[in-house]
Structure formats: structure tokens, C-alpha cells
Amino acid sequence: MTHYQRHVFFCTNQRDGEPACADCGSKRLQKYAKERCKALGLHGPGQVRINRAGCLGRCEWGPVLVVYPEGVWYSYVDEHDLDEIIQSHLIDGRPVERLMIDPPGG
């Protein structure tokens, strides 16, 4: 077993003059997701880890996050999208296709 069942990386990069996830509120939304997972008892070793990351190279889809070990990429807009990712993917193990950047068969 790995140290975390799932590791979630939020791009929080800021770039001058180019699209960046930070322009879309990714820092605030990453904090929201981390606090939400803590409140649900999901955060910690053997469970879920929510991290900030520098540029993940997909800011044109921003804001973006990626869930490992599955390698599922998401574009999200607000807390409602994050709540859906947390419930469906992190808790129930079902990725949210409507928010995926690279959906299966897409």
C-alpha cells in the first residue's frame, strides 16, 4: 500500500501575461478541498492528500487538478465541482467524466 490512497495535486501557478490556474481562484479552491477532506475524515496517511503544485502544464484548461494514482485530470469551476469530485472520485471511486480533461474514449 502506498502512503496515500489518493494524492490530489492542484495547479496554483501564476504566470505573467499567460493563462494561469491561479487567475481562476485555484489557491482558494485548493484550500477549500483540503479543509473539506479534513472535515470528512478523508485527509491523512492511508487516505487522501491534497497538495498545491506549481505549473502542471495544462493551464489552458484552468483551473486544473490531477488525482493519482489514477492520473485523472479535472477542470473545475467552483466548490460544487470539487464537492462532486470528492464524493464521486475520492470517496466512491468513480471519476467524474463531465469534469475530466481527457475522458475515457475522448
Secondary structure, 3 states (H helix, E strand, C coil): CCCCCEEEEEECCCCCCCCCHHHHCHHHHHHHHHHHHHHCCCECCCCEEEEEECCCCCHHHCCEEEEECCCEEEECCCHHHHHHHHHHHHHCCCCCHHHECCCCCC
